């Protein structure tokens, strides 16, 4: 789907893409759930080559900036929820020209849509001065808020797993590995996104003016990267707790087996000796069986008392 917001003569209004014509007015063209048909429509309306519009369809596109003669292209990795209800990063494409900006997403990004719905005249007054900076700043601000909310959710999940790590359950460890993998990919996306913000702050986008507001985005991105690092370290710590708990459980099991084996050692020794075909004490005694069993029971009782004294059982 493609939506167009145009600003002309001090007023902004939404225009249907079918009747849209690229004029000297200012326009924000936002496409989501982008299909090839939508991209062909954009190509016809804006004269942007299809090969540049198609970057949004590649889930592996990295964050970067490319300056062309008539427009600048920016790729940013934003958060989306995949079919398995997991948070992953997906490319968000920005194209800047003299009098329009295009945003393209694979799915309907609620943050960009909210900015689109709330894009009041204050944004457009700044844009009317040939500066899309305030509008772009608010879009990125919303996208970073999404990262921040997600990291808070992950932090809560790590808190929960930290509390139950001593139980050493395989289900918890599996969930921890999923979080660790998500954070690993997230850190890579955040690092690449930071490079984009540094370029924005240095005025390296030809059709976007250098703006002090972009420095705030760098500060926020540094905070997100730091939070991601902290969560990664915490996940490593929870993993260590898990393996320590597994080792302790194994030690308890081996200790139990050792105690059982020790309790059976003397009775087995006695029964082995009396099983030999030689002359032994009490062999001719009428209560020989009872005496031998008594020796076995007494030895087991003595060992149990010894282990309890040592605190082993």
N, C-alpha and C positions, 0 to 999 in steps of 0.2 A: 504494500500500500504506500502511496505517495501523498504527502500533504504539503501545501505551499502556503506560507505566510508572506504577504507583500506589504511594503510600507511606501506610501505615496501621499504627498500633500499633508503631512502631519497626522495621517491616520494609518492604522494597520488593519488588514483584513485577510481572512483565509480565502484562497482561490482554488477552484477545482483544477486538477492537473490537466484535464482534457481541454480546458479553455485557457490554460496558462500560456503566456508568451513572454519571452525574456526581453524586458524593456530596460530603460535606464533607471527604473525604480529599484528599490532594494528588496531582496527576496531571501527567505530561508526555506529551503526545500528539504524536507525530512522524509526519508524512505525507510520503512521497516518491514520485516518479513519479506525482504527483497527477493524478487524472482528475476529471471532473465528478461521476462516481458517488461517488468518495471524498469530495468536498467536500459532496455532499448528505448523506452519512452523518455527516460532522462537524457539519453544520448541525442534523441531527436529534438528535445526542448532546449538543451543547454549546449550542445555541440561538444560535450566532453567525450573523448574516445571511450569505447566500450571496455577496452582492456584495462583502463584505469578505474572504471566503475566496478569491474568484476572483482577487485581485490577483496571486497567485503564478503564474497562467497567462499573465500579460502580461510578455513578455520586456523591454518598455521601461519597466517600473515603476521609478521613481527611489527612492533611499533617503530615508526620511522617518519621522516619528512622528505618529500620530493618537491622541488620547485620546477615548474614548467614555464613556458613563455607566457601563457595566458591564465594560468591558475597554479595553485599550490595544493599538494595532496598530503594529508596527514593520516596516519594509522595509529589508533589507540586501542589497547586491549582492555575491554570492559568485562564486567562479571555478568554471566547469564546462568540460568538453571537448565541442565540438560535433561534428556528423556528419563534418566535414572534418578532425577531429583537431586543431583549433585551440582555444586557450584563450580563452574569452569570459566575460563576467560575466552572471549570471542572478539574478533576485530570490529572496531567501529571506525568507519571511514569519514573523514572530513575533506571537503574540497572547497577552497577559498578562491574567489575571483573578485574582480573590482566591485561588482554590485550584487553578488549573491554568495551564499554559503550553502553547501549541501552536506547533510549528515545521513549516513546509511548504516543500518544495523540489520543483522540476520533476523533478530526477533524484536518484538516491541519492547524497547527498553523504557521502563516506567519512569526513570529519572529524566531522560531526554524528553519524553512525551509530556511530563509535568512542566518542564521548562517551556516547551512549545505552547502548552495551554496557557501558561501564566506570563508569556512574553508580552509585557505591557509596553506602553509608549515610552517609558523611561529607557528601556533597552534600545528601542528604535531611534530615539533622539541621539543616543551615542553612535548608533550605526549610521545615522544620517550624516555624520561628520566623517564618513568613509573609514570608520573603525568598527570592525566586528568584534573587537577584543572583549568588551563587557559581556556580549552575548555568549561568546565562546568560553569565557571565564566561568559563567554561571552553569554552562553545560558540564564543564570539567569538574566544577565544584560538586555538582549532583552525582557525577560518576564516582568521585573520590569518597563521597558519603556512603555510597553503596559498598565500596571496599571496607570502609571503617565499620559499617554495620556487620558485614560478614566476619571480619576479624574478631569483633566482640562475640559473635555467636561461637566461633571456633574456640575462643578463650574460655567461654562457659563450658563447652564440651570437654576441653582439656581439664578444667577444674573437676568435672564429674569423674573423668577417667583417672585423675590423680587420686581421688578419694577411694576408688575401688581397685586401684592397681595392685594392692597387696593381696587381693583375692586370686590374682593370676588366672583370670578366665580367658580362654581363647577368643571368645566373642569380643571382649574389650580390646584385646590386642589387635584384632582384625580392624576394628573401628579406628584404633590409633594409627595403624598403617595407612588407612584411607586418608585420615587427616594430614598425616605427614606428607603423603604424595600430593595432596591438594595444596598444601603450604609451599611445597617445593616449586610447583608450577606457578603459583601465585607470586612468589618472590621473583621469579624470572620475568614475569609480566610487569611487576612493579618497577623493577630495575630498568627495563626498556622504556616504560612510560615516563620514568624520571628523565631519561635522555631527551625525550620529546619536549618535556616542560622546560628543560635547560635551553633547548633550541628556541622555543617560543620566547623565553625570557631574554634571549640574546638577539631577538628580532630576525631570526633566520628564515621566517616564513614570508615570502615576498609580498603576499597580498594581505598580511596581517601586521598591524603596527606593533612595535615593541610597547609593552604595557607593564607597569610596575605590579599590577595585580597578579601576573603570572609568577612572580617571586613567591607569593603566598602559596600557590599550588606546589611549588618545589618544597617549601617548608612542610606542608601537609603530607607530601609524598615521602619525605624523609621520616616523618613520624610513622607513617604506615609501614615503611620498610623496617624501621626499628621495632615496631610491634610484631611484624612477621618474624624477625630474628628472635625476639623474645619467646614467641610461641614455639618456634622450632626448637629452641633450647629446652623449653619446658617439656615438649614432646619427647626429646631425647632423655630428659630426666625421668619422665614417667616410664619410658621403655626400660631404663636401668632398674627402676623400682620393680617393674613386672618381672624381669629376669632374676632379680634378687629374691623375689617372693617365690618364683618357680624353684630356684635353687634351695631355698629354705624348706619348701614342701618336700622336695626330693630328699633332702637330708633327714627330715622327719620320718619319711617312709623307710629309708635305709636304716635309720636308727631303730625303728620298730622291728624290721626284719632281723637286725643284729641281736636285739633283745630276745626275740623268739628263738633264734638259732642258739643263743647262749643257754636259754632255759632248757632246750632239748639236748644240749651237749652231754651233760653228765648222765641223764637217763639212757641215752643211746650208748654211751660208753659202758655203763653197767650191764645193759642188755647184751651188748656185744661180747663182753667178757664172759658172762654166764652162758653165752651161746657156744663157747668153745668146748671141745671134747677133751677136757682135762679135769683133774680133781680141784674143786674150789670150795671155799668155806661155806658152810650151811647147806652143802649140796645134798647131804643125807638127812637133813633136818626135816621133820614132818611139816613144818610151816615155812619151808624155804621160799616158796613163791611169795608169801605175804611179806617175808623179811626183805626180799629183793625189791618188791614194789614199794615198801616203806622207805628203803634207802633212796629210791628214785624220787618219791614225793618229798622227802626231807631235803634232798639236794635242790629241788626246784623251789621249795619254800625259802630255803636259805639264800638262794640267788635273787629271788624276788625281794626279800628284805634288804639285801645288799644294794640292788638297783634303786630301791626307794630311798635308801639312805643317801645315795649319790645324787638323787633327783633325776634319774634317767627314765623313770616310769611314773 
